[in-house]
Amino acid sequence: MDPALAILAPDAATTFRLDGAGRILSENEPDGSAGPRAFIAGCPAGNIVHLRADVTDGVAAQVTALVAAEPPWADPQTRPACLDRVAGLLGASSACIEVGFNYALPKWPPSVGVFICSDTAEGDALLTRLRQDGAPAHLVAAGFVSVADFWPPWCVTVEGGTIAAIAFAARLAAASAAVGVYTFPEFRGRELAASVTARWTALPTLAARTLFYGTSKMNLSS
């Protein structure tokens, strides 16, 4: 199998919990939300598709055939022609279709900066302080209300004692992981997201995993 096409499989297994037939059971995250009715990914070597477990076998077969007949989805600026027909088969509006980018991340060396990472004495001390004192207001405003929202493995970059950006395992599987990245508003525009992501890729617990980063087509800065 072409290496580019082969890497789409662990990406899907990172993003979703799949059954033995490759059907989507849920999102691969702590809250276990249902996930999309269909996930289609493509690269210059070809396309793959995963259907949610509640899609009937007949519809799943038709969608799978449409995706198999589609030319490789190699241009991220265009949508595969079959998407509207797929949406119709699934009883959805084409307006519900979200298009994004998925990247396999290189393993960068640690970046210059002040970082605190999980599974270290400094990381344990940070979590202890947050438990005792509560999360600072800028973390709470962004949805990091408690230490439970620091999904391990994680890494933060700190400026003047303040958490400026965080990279964490938004999805974690046995052989792969997908990073979630957030830069707090007052620290944006300084390439901290790239820096903390680079440091995250160097965490020991991720050394044997294939790492991914995904973003929506509309998120130009990302």
Sequence and secondary structure as in RCSB ss.txt:
>XXXX:A:sequence
MDPALAILAPDAATTFRLDGAGRILSENEPDGSAGPRAFIAGCPAGNIVHLRADVTDGVAAQVTALVAAEPPWAD
PQTRPACLDRVAGLLGASSACIEVGFNYALPKWPPSVGVFICSDTAEGDALLTRLRQDGAPAHLVAAGFVSVADF
WPPWCVTVEGGTIAAIAFAARLAAASAAVGVYTFPEFRGRELAASVTARWTALPTLAARTLFYGTSKMNLSS
>XXXX:A:secstr
  HHHHTHHHHHHHHEEE TTS EEEESSTT     SEEEEEETTEEEEEEBTTS HHHHHHHHHHHHHS     
TTS  TTHHHHHHHTT  GGG   EEEEE       SS EEETTSHHHHHHHHHHHHH   HHHHHTT  SGGGS
 SSEEEEEETTEEEEEEEEEEE SSEEEEEEEE GGG SSSHHHHHHHHHHT GGGTTSEEEEEEETT S  
